[in-house]
Amino acid sequence: MKLLRVGAKGQECPALLDSQGVVRSLANIVRDIDASVLSQEGLASLRKINVADLPVVADVSRIGTPWVGCGKFICIGLNYADHAREAGMPIPTEPILFTKAISAITGPNDPLVMPQGSVKTDWEVELGVVIGTRARYVSQAQALEHVAGYCVVNDVSEREYQLERGGTWDKGKGCDTFGPIGPWLVTADEVPDPRKLTLQLAVNGVLLQNGSTETMVFGVAELVSYVSRFMTLEPGDIISTGTPPGVGMGLKPLPQFLKAGDEVRVSIEGLGEQCQRVYAWDAALL
């Protein structure tokens, strides 16, 4: 299934995308796409529905985040060997963990608003792993049983804040609008091998990232198991699993960063596409 939420901010309707690409409302079935829906029991219940009986959603002009109740936004740094080389950093021997502020989360096509004074806002297409069942000290063999599904993430990053302002990476990762998620959550049963997905990102129509999850240093099962040793993963939490090469700070001969008016398109094979317009700081757009 492909689950999504459509409507104005704060007024999103739970929905699913049928096999013909038609958005159908789940409003008469569930209150929202939340932790109860992401559970194994919740998803099993949805699979019993006759999709053709669901009403078509007339207005899909805005797509929100695919679910509500994300308590933790965990990110994995340098998880693609070719991106680590691009960044001039060693390939990690253990996953590098950092967090992204929940307040950074936006819909997949919402405005991307650069923070005040930003000069190095960058892009990162990433595979998001959404937790459906609580995970605490789970083994790799059991880890995927705790995954509800997968989604597209743009781990937008302000490189000056991240790397030149002291402290940890979190400063450059958690700015408002820096976490576009969606357009939908694709349930795990429709992604038989999360290590065989193509990831792409284009800025103003120029393809800059064109990678594959095959080059991840640590796979999904290993990451879920690893993270669960350090914190309990709850339903609705997301792990963003790292990015392939082609980010702005790694471009040669000169780095390239986003500017107002740019268009960013982000896609993962089978998981859909995002499109963000970049804006200078404007609180009215948040």
GICORZI-V597485 format. One record per backbone hydrogen bond with DSSP energy under -1.0 kcal/mol. NH is the residue of the N-H (numbers start at 1). CO is the residue of the C=O. If there is no record, write none. Layout:
BEGIN
nh=NH co=CO
nh=NH co=CO
END
This chain:
BEGIN
nh=3 co=185
nh=4 co=15
nh=6 co=13
nh=7 co=62
nh=11 co=8
nh=13 co=6
nh=15 co=4
nh=16 co=24
nh=17 co=2
nh=18 co=22
nh=21 co=18
nh=24 co=16
nh=25 co=55
nh=26 co=14
nh=29 co=26
nh=30 co=26
nh=34 co=32
nh=38 co=34
nh=43 co=39
nh=44 co=40
nh=45 co=41
nh=46 co=42
nh=47 co=43
nh=48 co=45
nh=49 co=46
nh=51 co=49
nh=53 co=50
nh=54 co=51
nh=57 co=23
nh=64 co=5
nh=68 co=33
nh=74 co=238
nh=75 co=98
nh=76 co=240
nh=77 co=96
nh=81 co=215
nh=84 co=80
nh=85 co=81
nh=86 co=82
nh=87 co=83
nh=88 co=85
nh=89 co=84
nh=98 co=75
nh=100 co=73
nh=104 co=101
nh=105 co=102
nh=106 co=179
nh=110 co=107
nh=112 co=277
nh=114 co=279
nh=118 co=115
nh=122 co=157
nh=126 co=153
nh=128 co=151
nh=129 co=239
nh=130 co=149
nh=131 co=237
nh=132 co=146
nh=133 co=146
nh=135 co=233
nh=137 co=228
nh=143 co=139
nh=145 co=142
nh=146 co=143
nh=147 co=144
nh=148 co=130
nh=149 co=130
nh=150 co=186
nh=151 co=128
nh=153 co=126
nh=154 co=180
nh=155 co=124
nh=156 co=154
nh=157 co=122
nh=158 co=172
nh=159 co=120
nh=162 co=158
nh=163 co=159
nh=164 co=160
nh=172 co=169
nh=173 co=170
nh=174 co=170
nh=178 co=175
nh=179 co=104
nh=181 co=106
nh=182 co=152
nh=185 co=3
nh=186 co=150
nh=187 co=1
nh=188 co=148
nh=190 co=187
nh=191 co=188
nh=196 co=193
nh=199 co=211
nh=200 co=267
nh=201 co=209
nh=202 co=265
nh=203 co=206
nh=204 co=263
nh=206 co=203
nh=208 co=201
nh=209 co=201
nh=211 co=199
nh=213 co=197
nh=215 co=212
nh=216 co=213
nh=217 co=79
nh=223 co=219
nh=224 co=220
nh=225 co=221
nh=226 co=222
nh=227 co=223
nh=228 co=224
nh=229 co=226
nh=230 co=227
nh=231 co=227
nh=233 co=135
nh=236 co=131
nh=237 co=234
nh=238 co=72
nh=239 co=129
nh=240 co=74
nh=241 co=127
nh=250 co=247
nh=251 co=248
nh=256 co=248
nh=258 co=121
nh=261 co=278
nh=262 co=259
nh=264 co=276
nh=265 co=202
nh=266 co=274
nh=267 co=200
nh=268 co=272
nh=269 co=198
nh=271 co=268
nh=274 co=266
nh=276 co=264
nh=278 co=262
nh=279 co=112
nh=285 co=282
nh=286 co=283
END
